[in-house]
Amino acid sequence: MIAQDAFPVEPWHVRETRLDLDILGNAESVFALSNGHIGFRGNLDEGEPHGLPGTYLNSFYEERPLPYAEAGYGYPEVGQTVVNVTDGKIVRLFVDDEPFDVRYGELTAHERVLDLQAGTLVRSVDWTSPAGKRVRIRSTRLVSFVQRAVAAIEYVVEAVDREVRVTLQSELVANEALPAQSGDPRVSAVLTSPLVSVEHDSGRAGATLVHRTRTSGLQMAAGMENHVEAPGRIEVETHDAEDWARTTVVCSVPAGERVRLTKFVAYGWSSLRSQPALRDQVAGALSGARFTGFEGLLQEQREYLAEFWDSADVQVEGDAEVQQAVRFALFHVLQAAARAEGRGIPGKGLTGPGYDGHTFWDTEAYVLPVLTYTAPDTVADALRWRASAIEPARQRAGELGLRGAAFPWRTIRGAESSGYWPAGTAAFHVNADIAAAVERYRVATGSTGLETDGGLVVLVETARLWMSLGHHDSAGSWHVAGVTGPDEYTAVVADNTFTNLAAAHNLSVAAAACQRHPDLARSLDVDLEEQATWRDAAEAVHVPYSEELRVHEQCEGFTRRPEWDFAAHQDYPLLLHSPYFDLYRRQVIKQADLQMALFWFPERFSAEDKARAVDYYERRTVRDSSLSAAIQAITAAEVGHLELAHDYVYEAATVDLRDLHHNSADGLHMASLAGTWLALVHGFGGMRDSGGRLTFDPRLPHGISRLRFSIRWRDAKVCVDITGDEVTYTMRDHDSTVELVHAGEPVTVTTGSPVTRPITHLEPLLPRPQQPPGRAPVHRTH
């Protein structure tokens, strides 16, 4: 766990005030910059030392065979792994003939600042070389939200007390050596020299390298241009080879003077376009960056983020750590999605290679709900990507003997890449999660455009999948057998409650969408009879319930399984210390599952049902997944355990800033970061959007005195301002009106007429539940 003082608490910055090489890999993830298309890990400018070098292009991958000790029919044969592409971040510095390396000489000061409003990473260094030459260095790095293919670095060196000769080497480097793979299944496969040189070229102050992957055959190009300002004479030259290019700048800098290097970097890749087209794309992007200039790029970046924060900012008074963490979370969620444009949003974003760079159900279940209410255009792009992958999903369903489309559990470009079928193939709920995201977008935006642009196809084909997976019993109830729900410690079961309810929702919204688009439905061969079968199944869905314990079961028979022996097995995560066979047959839960159902389908459960379910499942959930804390925060808040919910919010919010799961060096946890917003807005804000209505029932824990956030709803911005005893709803647009529900009461809010209502304080029906030994949430220290 990272100490709290590693990144001091500030409202709009994440600051590293000293260089700690023991957490260098974690800092590289925390300080990563991305726009959803290009990803730069927060490596030091000079490239070394590093925890894990990383530069990524969204969906640029290499294929590799998936090994099996004993293969079976329907097992995926080829995996996809994100590639560390050509590194354009590197700027090496020599002071006279001494290389600048933080491990040598005297490092008087070293600070890095991630500015969440400016979208930049700024590094300030005061260093004295082993020969006694002192310099100050300041670098500013950005990955542009506005110019999708462009990143830029400003690198300034000041001679402090005497004249020095400064040599700068601005580089492009492909096929960087990577650390050896660990035994943790959550990390990525290590690819050795995955890029093959296709072309390399250079001019006086820049270069372009073109590569392709050996197996997947994808091509990429990277280019750089360097501009130098310095007193006196400057020598500039560039050399290139297959896997590197280097522009070298040499000049003398008098005491008190500076040399300034501005480096523009551009990337492009394609599976279709030619080598000359990629090369020209990069050249064009560099020309655009040069025209804008570094100061212009900074201004564009700040303006883009100002618009985002106007819709997305969450203000938390009383808990400064959560305030910083939720803004950090929102910034990284935006970075993962902003310019993805027709490509997936990986579980680690573009901050590291964890999970091989794959996209999971996390995207639709955690990330897209946040973006739906803060940056909805990114959601439409992400769901169009799912629709574009409908053919491989149809093929996968066919391989499994099913109708419709079976979207992959983990993928980069649409093909299933999970070699472990109990947690992968059997987790069919991913299909209903995607359908739910399509419906949520329609309800929140009021637009049916996405349905006609691929969304209806997704709804129809996932509905058909459920009909071939499910069946009616002799009494007419509809069941789904042989599936894995969100909890990966309970695999291949009958009637997982979350999966059944999600499937029923999928079937219902698909039928309703076909009614809205009858011509398009007919083109997909959907007739009225098929729609009726979907509605019948949805209405007859079976939800397991233990009459003896008066609690809903996570799956059929779950409460009758043997308990987990926590006295003998407390080494977490359990998946690294216990066989799956034993986990699968016992009452031990990796992550919120039944509690996920409480949150997604609140109308299906009474207040008493929710209270008893939280009490029962809290005691068995070990949170070996970063996806869990946010959902447990929401359900704990709903049943009145506000202080427990606050601890869970803190855990979700600081999962990476404090490295709570000990793997943040491999990339940030996008779902948990998104979950911070979910926990605050849905948990303490009490927001729900089920049934097409926007509802709130807020209440705050003692540690938060005020919570303020905005929701984008039907072309309007609704501001919600919660204090201890009341909440005020305000419209932030001209001539806007919204109908919402506060604590069961219909409320109409219009522009210029805020509405204030009292908060209903809730007494829990049951005492605060205990968690498994050693698994109480991380407790806030303030």
Sequence and secondary structure as in RCSB ss.txt:
>XXXX:A:sequence
MIAQDAFPVEPWHVRETRLDLDILGNAESVFALSNGHIGFRGNLDEGEPHGLPGTYLNSFYEERPLPYAEAGYGY
PEVGQTVVNVTDGKIVRLFVDDEPFDVRYGELTAHERVLDLQAGTLVRSVDWTSPAGKRVRIRSTRLVSFVQRAV
AAIEYVVEAVDREVRVTLQSELVANEALPAQSGDPRVSAVLTSPLVSVEHDSGRAGATLVHRTRTSGLQMAAGME
NHVEAPGRIEVETHDAEDWARTTVVCSVPAGERVRLTKFVAYGWSSLRSQPALRDQVAGALSGARFTGFEGLLQE
QREYLAEFWDSADVQVEGDAEVQQAVRFALFHVLQAAARAEGRGIPGKGLTGPGYDGHTFWDTEAYVLPVLTYTA
PDTVADALRWRASAIEPARQRAGELGLRGAAFPWRTIRGAESSGYWPAGTAAFHVNADIAAAVERYRVATGSTGL
ETDGGLVVLVETARLWMSLGHHDSAGSWHVAGVTGPDEYTAVVADNTFTNLAAAHNLSVAAAACQRHPDLARSLD
VDLEEQATWRDAAEAVHVPYSEELRVHEQCEGFTRRPEWDFAAHQDYPLLLHSPYFDLYRRQVIKQADLQMALFW
FPERFSAEDKARAVDYYERRTVRDSSLSAAIQAITAAEVGHLELAHDYVYEAATVDLRDLHHNSADGLHMASLAG
TWLALVHGFGGMRDSGGRLTFDPRLPHGISRLRFSIRWRDAKVCVDITGDEVTYTMRDHDSTVELVHAGEPVTVT
TGSPVTRPITHLEPLLPRPQQPPGRAPVHRTH
>XXXX:A:secstr
   GGGS   SSEEEE S  GGGHHHHHHHT EE SSEEE    TT  S S   EEETT EEEEE   SS  TT 
  EEEEE    B   EEEEETTEE  TTSSEEEEEEEEEETTTTEEEEEEEEE TTS EEEEEEEEEE SSSTTE
EEEEEEEEE SS EEEEEEEEEE S       S TTS    SS EEEEEEEE SSEEEEEEEESSS  EEEEEEE
EEEE SS EEEEEEE SSEEEEEEEEEE TT EEEEEEEEEEEEESSS HHHHHHHHHHHHHHHHHHHHHHHHHH
HHHHHHHHHHHH EEEES HHHHHHHHHHHHHHHHHHTT  SS   TTTTS  GGGG B THIIIIIHHHHHTT 
HHHHHHHHHHHHHTHHHHHHHHHHTT SS    SSBSSSS   S TTTTTT THHHHHHHHHHHHHHHHH   HH
IIIIIHHHHHHHHHHHHHHEEE TTS EEE SB  S TTS SBS  HHHHHHHHHHHHHHHHHHHH HHHHHHTT
  HHHHHHHHHHHHTB   EETTTTEE SSTTGGGS B  TTT   SSGGGTS HHHHHTSB BSS SHHHHHHH
 GGGS HHHHHHHHHHHHTTB   STTHHHHHHHHHHHTT HHHHHHHHHHHHTTTTTTTTS GGG   HHHHHH
HHHIIIIIIS  B GGG EEE     TT SEEEEEEEETTEEEEEEEESSEEEEEE STT EEEEEETTEEEEEE
TTB EEEE      SS     STT S      
